[in-house]
Amino acid sequence: MGNSVKKGKVVIANEKQVKSLCTYKAEIRSYKIDEKEESEWGKNKAKSSLKTEIQQYINSSDVVIFSKSSCDNCSKVKDLLDEWNIPYFAVELDQISNGQSLTKELSKYTMGTELPNVFVKESCIGGYTDVLQLSKDGLFQKLLEGKHDKPKEDAYDYDLIVIGGGSGGLAASKEAAQYGKRVLVLDYVKPSPLGTTWGLGGTCVNVGCIPKKLMHQAALLRQFLKDSSKYGWQIEDNVQHNWDIMTESIQNYIGSLNWNYRVALMQNKVKYENGYGEFVEPHKIKSTNSKGKVKYFTAEKFLIATGERPRYLGIPGDKEYCITSDDLFSLPYCPGKTLVVGASYVALECAGFLAGLGLDVTVMVRSILLRGFDQQIAEKIGEHMEEHGVKFIKHFVPTKIEQIEAGTPGKLNITSQSTDGSEIMEEYNTVILAIGRDACTRTIGLDIPGVKINEKTGKIPVNDEEQTNVPYIYAIGDVLEGMLELTPVAIQAGRLLARRLYGNSRIKCDYINVPTTVFTPLEYGTCGLSEENAILKYGEENIEVYHSYFWPLEWTVPGRDNNKCYAKVICNIKDSERVVGFHVLAPNAGEITQGFAAAIKCGLTKEQLDSTIGIHPVCAEIFTTLSVTKRSGGSIMQAGC
């Protein structure tokens, strides 16, 4: 493009010029379309053409400005570049025939930022104020220093580098390799403040879903032992739990999963490096292993799948004496009297299974339980946990953690303050922090290629194809802004992304009506909207809530928790009472919810639910017989079958 751009001169792009630009290889790679896809392809042809045209512009020069001739800030950017004697290619969107359509499509690249949109080396760096600030920091010119034209595809070490070896990153890497692509996975776990680390597989496998569910099962077994006497089993009264045996068994299983992931990568010819990855150039990554050894790798495309790590309070003694879920599942000793700080599902799940194992457990809550979940259900979970021995301290937060006595466990003195300013002190053996998690995005050099993040949360905004503002960098999983933080979602998104990038697929991840389960002692399964969100979306007058308490048959003989389980469906009246929210508090809630989630994806209505014959006698049967609405105020207590 050397002759089409002159220093200090604005070049207005037009259709003839575009035809002469070097097309962006990844966007215009030829592919076959079968007959089934032909119709859908036709619908998307215009959109794909616009996307290709934008990428052609971006690829046309080291510095590209999308602007309008009437825009003051656009003129200011051009004046700055003229002053600095930096050549640029200006695309005046108000002076080309399809400028309006290009502007709309461009917003998907830039996450809706206003004009001008300035690209340097194919990375969007923002508008006038961004250019000015980068220049003041000496970074704008640095982006151009010593850079050459983008290398050809075969000059890169890899087609795709995945930063993060969690479930999503592994799924994407293996899928991409199926298409014959050269793939590298970089995964490195920074030790927690107490030194805990783990193997390949990410949070879910090592310090999340898997060990959590297994410890939850250990706690349920204690309740089953209590129930068993009513079923004729003669169990000794002094049955004891051994923490060491439980954690060793669970860690052995997790270790086998770590090894299986390594083997799967090898079988799929995916290269794995146990190194901390960070950008040093737009297409170049530095990998540092635990011994400080550094390697460098280049790639055409990158996938950010670094996940999150637990947040700390930022008070005296928190990192020195507290643990998080990163530490709990491999803790080499029984935690003893435990304070769980937080009201998230992680907090309540940990508190629930520790109490189920027979420990003295207190939960300290600043505001509400399970923010973001249905609040009626959250209250019922809290009530059930209190009835089964978990203590709650509400509207308090710790302000200081002091060690009284070292040991395994030792003794800690916790000073806490309420929202009204009053103060309390209490001793515990262990304090678990579960107050939220932070995205691992701030220290991997995303500023080098120009990837934008939410400065407050560290989350990465992406478009509906998991693409960041930098066209060749994508992100999935817990680092995404505004998306569900669930392992199956990351896996699905990773696989579908790889198929779109390398398999000519157009299928995108559907983030709507995703089912999930909170593994509190009384499990909570949900899919769709909470009652609060349904009211906000449709209006209270336009939803109907059907609900009922029920009593699982297996709980009747031991005579426990009568009418503590609860079922609720939320229906949109104006859409044939389509089910928009599903909620169940019951044993095996996840198994129940999974099946109904498929029906909800298919547009389940209340009439269809009513016409479904239930399986008797099981908990899920209740959803085929719901007849009482909240609006009616009728009794929802159940008696007998």
N, C-alpha and C positions, 0 to 999 in steps of 0.2 A: 504493500500500500504506500510505498515511499513517495511516489509522485502525486498522490491524491491529497496529501496533508502537508501544509507548509507552516513553518514556525510563525506564530503570531497571527495566523490567518484563519478565519472561520470557513469551514467547508460545509456547505449545505448538502445533505444527502438527498438524492432523488432516485426514482426507480431504475434509471439506466445505470447509475453508479453502483447500486446494490447488486445488479446482475454481474458486475465485474469483481465483486468482493470474493475473497476466499471463503467458501462455505464452511461452517463448523461441522467437523466430521461426525461428532456424536449425534448431531441432530438430523442429518440428512442421509445417514447410512441407509442404503436401500434394503428393503425387506418385502417379503411376500405377504399378501393378504388373502386368506381363504374366503370362500363364498359366504360363510356365516358372519365373518367380520366386515364384509364389504359395505353393508349398510351403515354400520357404526362408524367405519372409517370415513365414509362420505360426510357424516355429520361433523366429524372432528377435523376434516381436511383444512377448512379455513383457519381454525384455531392453530393447527400444527404449522401452517404456512406463516402465520404471524410470529409464532415462536421462533421459527427458523430465521425469519427476516431480522428479528431483534438480535438473535445470536450472531448473525452476519455483521450487523452493525458493531456489536460489542467486540467482535474479532477483527475489526477493520483497522484498528490503531491501538497504540499503547494507552492513549487517553481518549475516551469517547464521552461526549456530553449529549444527553437527551434533554432538549430544551424547547422553549417557545420564544419566538422573536419578541413577544410582548412582555416577557417575564423579567422583572428587575434583577432577581437573584441569578437568573441564567446569564444575564449580561455581565454581572459582577464576576462570575466564575470565569467567563471568557476573558474579561479584562485582566484578572489575576494571572491567568495562564499566558496571556500576551506579555504582561509585565515580566514574567519569569522566563519568557522565551521558550515555552514548552509547546510543542506541536500537539494538536488535538483534532479530532473529527467530531463535528457538531451535527446532530440530527435534529433539525427544526421541525417538530411534530405538527406545527400549525401551517407548514408550507409543503407538506406532502399529502397526496390524495387519501391515503388510509391512516393518516395521523391519529385520528380519534380512536380507531380500533387498536392501533399500536400502543396508544397511551393506556388503554384498559389492560391489554396483555402485559405491558411493561410493569404495571403495579403488582403483578404476581411475582415478578423477579425481585422487586425492591420492597416487598411487604407494604405497599401502599404509600410510600414516602412521596412527598411533593417534588415537583421539578425545581431545579435541575437534578437529574440523576447522573452522577459522574462515575465512570468506570475506569479503573486503572489496572492494566494487565488482566482484563476480563473480570475483575472483582469490583462490585459496587461499593464505593466508599461513602456515598451520601450526597448531600447538597452543598450549597455555598458555605454554610457555617462549618460543615465537616471538613471541607477542603482547607478553610482558613485555619481551623484548629490543628489539623494534621501538619500544616505548613509551619505553624508556630512551634509545634513539638519536633519539627525536623523530620517528620515521617513521610510526608507526601513525596518529597524529592527522593527519599530513600527507597520508596517503592519502585522508582524508575532507575535508580543507580545500578549499573553493572548488569542490567537485565538484557536478555536477548529475546529474539522471537521464540514463541512457544515451540518446544521440541515436537518432533513428530511422535505419533502414538507409540511406535516401537522403540522410541528412545527412553521411554519410562521403564522403571524396574517392574512395575505392576500396573494392571488395568484398574485395580481397586485396592485401596488400603482401608481396612476397618480399624478404627481406634476404639477398643473396648471389646472384651471377650465375654460379655454377658449373653443371655439367651437370644436377644435380638441381633446382636452383631454376629454371633455364630450362625444363626439361621440365614442371614443375608450372605455371609461369606461362602457357606456351603452351596447355597442356591446359585450364586454367581459362578462358582467353580464348575457347576454342572453344564454351563454354557461354554466351557473351555477357556475361561478368563483366568488370568494370573492374579491371585488374591493373596494378600498378606493380612493377618490379624495381629494387632499389637495389644497386649493385655498386661497390665501391671497393677497390683494392689498395693497402694501405699498403706503401711501399717497404721492401725488406729492409734490414738494417743497412748493406749496401754500395750501396744505392740502386736495386736492381733492381725493376722493376715490369712490368706487362703488361696486356693487354686483356681484353675480355669472354670468359667461357668457363670460368673457374675453374682450379684446379690441374691437372686432368687434361689439358686442352687446351694450357695454356701452359707448365707446369713439371712435368709428370707423365707420364702414360701416352703421350701422342702423341710428344713429343720423345724420351722414353726409348726407345720402340720404334724410332724412326728411327735413333738413335745405336747401338742394339743391332744394327740391320741394317747400319749402316756397318762395325761390327766384324766381323760375319759375312762381309761381302764380302772382308775381308782373308784369312780362312780359305779362302774359296772360291778366291781367287787362288792360294793355296798348293796347293790340291787340283788346280787346273786343269791343271798341268803333266802330271800322270799321265793326264789325259784328252786329252792332245795339244796343249793350248794352249801357245804359246811366249810367255811373259811376261818382260819385262825384270826382272832381279834388283833393280834400284834403284827399284822402285815406291814412291812416297812418298804420305803422306796429308796433305791440306791442311785444317787445322782451320777456317780462315776460310770456305772454300767450303762445308764441311759445315754450319756453324752458320748461315751466311747463307741457304742453301737451306731449312733447317728453319724458321728464323724467318720466311721469306717465306711458307711454307706455313701456319704458325700465324697469321700476319697475315691470310691469306685466310679462315681459320676465324673469327677475331674479327669480321671484316666480315660474314660469312655469318650469324653469330648476331645481329648488329645488324639485318640485313635481315629475318631470320625474326621477330624481335620486332615490327618495324614491320608486316610482313605480317599478323601475328596481332593487331594493334592492342593490343599490350602496351606500356605506357609504360616507358621506360628512363631512369634517372638515374644518372650516374656520380658517386655521392655516398656518403659513409659514413653508414650508417643506425644510429640509436640511439633507444630509447624515451625520451620526455620525459613522457608521460602513458600511461595504460593502452591507449588506442586511438590514440595520436599518436606519430609518428616525426619526428625531426629528421634532415635529410640535409645533409651538409657536403661540398662539392667540394674539389678540389685547391687552389683559390684562396681557400678559406675562406668562400665564399658559402653561406649557410644557407637551406634551405627546410623547410617543415613539411607533413606529409601525415597524414591520418587514414584508418583502414580498419576494416572490420568484423572481418576476420580477418587473421592474420599467419602467415608461414612463415619459420622460421629455417633458412637453408641456407648458413651462413657458412664451413663447412669448417674446415680446420686449417692451421697454418703450422709450419715446422720449429723444433725446440727447440735451444737453445744450451746449452753446458756450464756457463756461469756461472763461468768461470775467466779469469784475466788474458789479454787479447789475443784472446778468441774472436770477439767481434763486430767487432773492428777488422781482423782478418787472415784469418779463416776464411770459407769460403763454404758454402752449402747447395745443395740441389737447386733452390732458388728462383733461384740465380745461375748454376749450371753450364751450363744449356742455351743461354744467350745470352752466355756468357763470351766477351769479345772477343779472347781469346788462348788458345793451347794451354796447358793447366795444367801440363805438364811432370811432374816427379817428384811423385807425389801420395800423400798419406796420407788414407785414408777411415776415419773414426771411426764405428763402429757395426756392428751385425750384422743389421740389418733387411733386408727385401727391397730397399729403396731403396739401402742401403749396398752390397749385393752386386751389384745391377744396375749401379750407377754404376761400381764397381770393375771389373766384368766387361767393360763396353764400353770403358772407358778402356784397360784392359790389351789388349783386342782391337785397339785402334787403334795399339798398339805402345808405350804409355807404361809407365814404371816405377811400379807401383802396389803399395801396402801397405795391408792392412786391419787396423785395431786393434780387437780384440774384448774386451769386458769379461767376458762369460760364454759364452753359447751362440749359435750361428747360428740365424737365422729362428725366434725364439721364437713359439710358437703354431702353427707348421707341424710336419709329421711330422719327427721328429728323425733318423730313419735317412736320409731323403732329404736333410735339411739337411747331414748329415755328408758324404754323397756329393757334394753341390754344392761344399762346401769342398775336398774332395780333388781334384775335377776342376779347380777354379780354381787350386789350388796347382800341379798338374801342368802347367798352361798359363801359368805365370809370375807369378801373383798371390802375393805374400808375406803371411803372417798373423802378427801379434803378438797372442798370446792372454793374457787376464787382465791387461791393462793399460788405463789410461785417461789421457788427457792432463791435466796439471795447470797448464801454462803455455805460452802461445804468444808467441814473440818474433820480431820482424822483424829479420833480419840485413841484408837488402838490398831496397830498393824496386824495383819493376819489374813487367813483364807477361810472364811471372810474375817475382816477386821470389824471395827466399829467406827461409825461416822456420826457426827453431829450436824444436823441440817437446820439452818435458820431460814425461815420462810416468812414472806410478807403477803398480806391480803390486799385486795383492791381498795379497801378502805384505810389501809395504812397500819393495821394491827400486825403483830409479829408473834410467831410461835417457834418453838425449838423442839426437836425430837431426835432420838437416836435410832439408827438403822444399821444393819450389816452391809447392805448393798443399795446403791441408788442407780436406777436405770433411767437414762434420758431418752425419751421418745417424743420429742417436740417438733419433729419435722426433719426434712432432708434437703440438702443443697445440691444443685446440679454441678457435676464435675466438668466445668467448661472454662473456668477462668485462668487456668494455668497450662493450657495446651496450645497456646500460641495462635488462637483463632484470629487475633488482630492482624497477623501477617498476611493471610489471604483476604482479610476484610470481612469475615463472617460476623454478622451482627448478633448480639445477644441482648436480652433484657438485663440492663445493668443492675436492677434491683434483685432479680431472682436468679440470674445466670442462665435462664432458659433460652432456647434458641427458637425464634419464629421461623416457620417453614410454610410453604404453600401446600396445596392438597396432594402434592406428589412427594412430600418430605424433602423438598429442595430448599436450601437456604438461599439467602440473597446472592451467594456466590454460586453460579450455575453448576459447577462441577463438584460441589460439596453438599452432602445430604446428611440428615440426622434422623434418628429413630429412638423410641423408648422414652425413658423418664426425663431426658434432657429437653423434650419438646415443650414449647409453650402452649398451654391450654389443652393439652391432651391427657388421656387417662394414663396413670402410672401403673400399668399392669403388664406382667410378663407375657401372657398370651398375645396382648396387643402388639408388643414389640416384635415378637416372633412373626406374627402375621404381616406387620408392616415391612419387616426386613425381607421376607420371602417375596412379597409382591413388588417391592422396590427393585430387587435383583431381576425379577422377570420383566419389569418395564424397561430397565436399563439394557438388558442383554437378550431378552427373549421375545421382543416385539409385543409384549402384553400391554393392555391399557387399563387393567384392573387396579383400582386404588383401594387402600385400606379403609374400611368403613368403621368410623369411630362412634357410630350411633348404636344405641341399644346393646352395649357390651355388658355381659353378665359378670358378676363377681361375688365373692363370699368373704365375710369377715368371720374368722374362726375364733370367736369368743366362746365361752363355755356353752351358751345357747347360740348356735350358729345363725348367722344372718346372711341370707341370699337375696340378691337384688338384680334387677335388670330394668333399664329405662329410667324414668323420671321419679324423683322424690315427690312427695305430696306438695311440698313447698314450691318446687320448681314447676310442677304441673299447673298449680294455681297461677304462678307468674306467667306461664306461657299461654295458657288457654282461658284463664279467668275462673274463679271459684264456681260461678254459675254454669260453666260449661264442662265440668268434670263430675263424674260419679265415682265414689269410692266404696267398693264392696269389701267387707272385712269380717273376720271371725277369729275367736280364740279356738283352740282345740287341744286335745290331750292324746299324745301318742300312745298307742295300745301297750307298747312295751314298758311304759312308765306307770300303767295302772296297777299292776300287781305289786310293785314296791311302794305304790301310793305316794309318788312324789310329783311336785310341780304341776298340779292339776290346773288346766286352762292357763298355762303360761306361754305356750306356743301360740303364734299369731300369723295370720295370713291376710294379705291386703293386695287388691288390684285396683289400679287407677285407670279410669276409662274416659276417653274423649267423647262426650255426648254427641257433638256435631259431626263426628266421623264414625257413625254406626257403632258407637261405644267401643272403638278400637282400644286395646289395652296399651297404655303408654307408660305404665309403671307397675312393676311386679315386686313384691316384698314378702319374705317369709322368715320367721324366727322358728327354727325347728332343728332337731338332730338331722344330720346329713343334708343341710340346707343347700350346699353346693350341688349335690347330685340332683336335687329337686329343680333347682334353678336352671341348670344346664339344658334340660329338655324343654322347659317353657321358653327359654331364650330363643330357641330355634323357631318356635311358633310365633313369638313376638316379631322376629325378623320377617316372618311371612305375613304379618298384618293381622294377628290374632284379634278377634272381637269377643265381647262378652257372650254373645249368642253362640259362637263356636265353642267357647269354653264350657258353656252350660250343656251343649249337645254332646260333649265328650264324656264317655263312660269312665268313671274312676276305677282305680285298682283298690280293692278292699282286702284287708284294712291297712292302709299306708298313710303317711302324713300328707303326701301330695294330693290325695283324693279330695281334700278340703277345697281345692281350687275349682273342682267341678260342681260344687254344691253351694258356692257363695250366693247368698240371697239378700242379706241385710246390708243396707247402705248406711254410711255415716249420717247422711242427711235425714234419714228416717228416725235415727236415735234408738232403733230397736236393739234388743238384747243379742249379744254375740257369744254368750257362754254356751258351751257344748256339754251335753249329758249323755253318756253312753255312746254307742256306735251310731 
